[in-house]
């Protein structure tokens, strides 16, 4: 009798506990540091170009959209990268966070087929490359790929090769480009 | 809140009613069974023995139902009743772990040689109603396989699935070296039911990288029943069941304990486990147990597996008061594991996967460390059980069980900034269930088991993670009813019928990416689920229900004196799990996007299992073929490569197909002579996706285990063990081509080809130093062979473990 009473009171207690957690409308999670858009601004003495890649549904089924421009041969460009979250209104500038946590970030460049030399010009707080700003020098006419890879927590310093630098990829966009006369 | 109070009040009221009617029932029974007075001097004595090995059973309870008088069997299994009158008596015999039994005695003169054999073999399934009991009861080496306390203790540092892979037909599905879950006849996860101490484990078992959250040191033995359902809990174990049982404590005044201290060369691990048992003759029992294990980075023959360190701890407590008529028991267990995930497996897009596949060693290799960095899992599981039983005189046993489980899973990712120390996945799964069961005593060869189940499950995904929910918040309610009839025919043959009906009701709050909601056509089909939407996301409230009927029929008999035969046919259904329904997003360690499907039907399995066992003095052979046809089989397969801003990723869909699995398990045991013994096991599974005309992904390759051992009279044992695993030649080709900007070329990403065959040799030795202490040594992968395992998700990134020497010391007190 006593046992059973004990059993059932304990049972009730637990059932009561469970009741407290009822299914409620969950809050919407807006992913922090979500990057939807990469904007590359290239300025030379004579012109200003903007390359852009945007994928607003992240890993959803929609594919991203490119905005491309041709580069001029034998030209020196200064470049800046901008990472945006365009699901917010107005768009959130994630570049600020990347620069704030510059020690934990790095942009890697991968060039293929294009006759260009690209070099990072901005540094993190420890004096290692960050890569959100760069110079890009074009030579002869050519076509190929220019890829930007943003990583967090890469091993620093490194030789700028993303395959050995480690870390986790936040962004990886490859622009098909041409260098024309 | 007020509603809850009312519910609790009502429940109390109902319980009280049930209890009152029970009391009334008892009184009624007592009233009709009064014995009459007579001149009585007869004596009845005898011995309680184990049906299988004729060993005396101490501490059994023998109740003379007519006199309402009980006694315990002594050390030699003996018992004695005096002052009896001539007449017919019903003896009710119980022993811890055995199935209780009733015997009718015609007493005309003194009787002193009564032998009462008890079925001590299926003791592990004591309170678990296995639908195919007749299918398993016949065999020592057959379909039911038990791993006993000795083996568990000698492998104290291993995971459940690793210990179980010593059984034919069972293999383990791994993620790295410390996450492993059992596969039975090619099926795993939600299709394999684990019953831990009488409680069905609810530990987010749906994910392949979610290992069972339990500690083998807390249990005394493990039984695997291939192709059977534990109808008492559910009907959805279409792969098989694993039943773990606690230590059997005898009824006598005693206190004892044991400790195991050990160390492992690979991963430089140390572990300690201790237990203490208290038992009183009056039926009071208690046990405390705890264990702790710490491992550093493991290493393969050629390199360190950076960030593969782990830490496990557990604590369990048990207290019970049992008598011949009723009993109450309470069990509590808490397990906590921190598991490092191989650093090299945290990759970006498919081009990283290509690099990993073409490299000979992992991309991250650092010096040995005990540190567990991100990515890592922190999983805890709390289990609480309260159960009571009451014997209804002459009729049967009434059992009531309540259990509570809380599984909390945290997964940490490489993060920076304010969320650096916040988990990227934080899911809490709470489950409560109430079982009411009735087991009748066998009369005229017939036994009935029946019961009701009510279950409540709540899943909560913490939004503080700042990462999209992998599994949505949901509530799942389940109600079930079952009945199993077991009829003993002549000559140890028997037939068994079982039926179970379940109703599952699932309600979830799920945010969908709007583009996916539209692309999938959910917009038209499930518009009634939509609650609200914004520019990017749709909040939905899916309400799904799954009624299911499970039926099973089994028959067993003896073909001559040396051969046993059993056959079992089961029709079972399994409702899709939350991961199969709702998955949506990037899965980092696999570098792929996984997508569930809201419109899934239940899986329906029709399985035929047969077991034939032949035994002679020195040889035992058991052959167990099976055939499992599964309609609407849910599996994950690649179907596309997609570009995201993070690069190119494979898309994997959960899909349904009609699957066909068949295979064969063989066990062979030969006593060669002296103390030399040879054991061999063979497992083979053939799995096909019927509609696609191609093999099923992830089927265990053919495996043969051989073992040669010598045991002396003191129990000292030494042996050599070999495992041969063939290359899986039957696999679907899901390879794809990927454009790599770095080389401006297309490359084949070979994710499908299974690794090569391998052969491993192990040694083991157990040495008893004194009556209460012993040493055991195990060497795994003696030859330090580098190999990769098809069933390991990390096979793309690194080799398996190299040589590992485990030394442990056990002391009892």
Interface residues (C-beta under 8 A of the other chain):
Chain A: X3 X4 X6 X7 X8 X9 X10 X11 X12 X14 X15 X16 X18 X19 X20 X21 X22 X23 X24 X25 X26 X27 X28 X29 X31 X32 X33 X35 X36 X37 X38 X53 X55 X56 X57 X58 X59 X60 X61 X62 X63 X64 X87 X97 X100 X101 X104 X105 X110 X112 X113 X144 X145 X147 X149 X151 X152 X153 X163 X164 X166 X167 X168 X169 X170 X171 X172 X173 X174
Chain B: X1 X3 X4 X5 X7 X8 X11 X12 X15 X16 X19 X321 X326 X328 X346 X348 X349 X351 X352 X355 X363 X364 X384 X386 X388 X400 X402 X404 X413 X414 X415 X416 X417 X419 X430 X432 X434 X456 X458 X460 X461 X463 X465 X466 X467 X468 X469 X472 X473 X474 X475 X507 X509 X511 X513 X514 X515 X516 X519 X531 X534 X535 X536 X537 X539 X585 X586 X593 X642 X643 X644 X645 X646 X647 X649 X741 X742 X743 X744
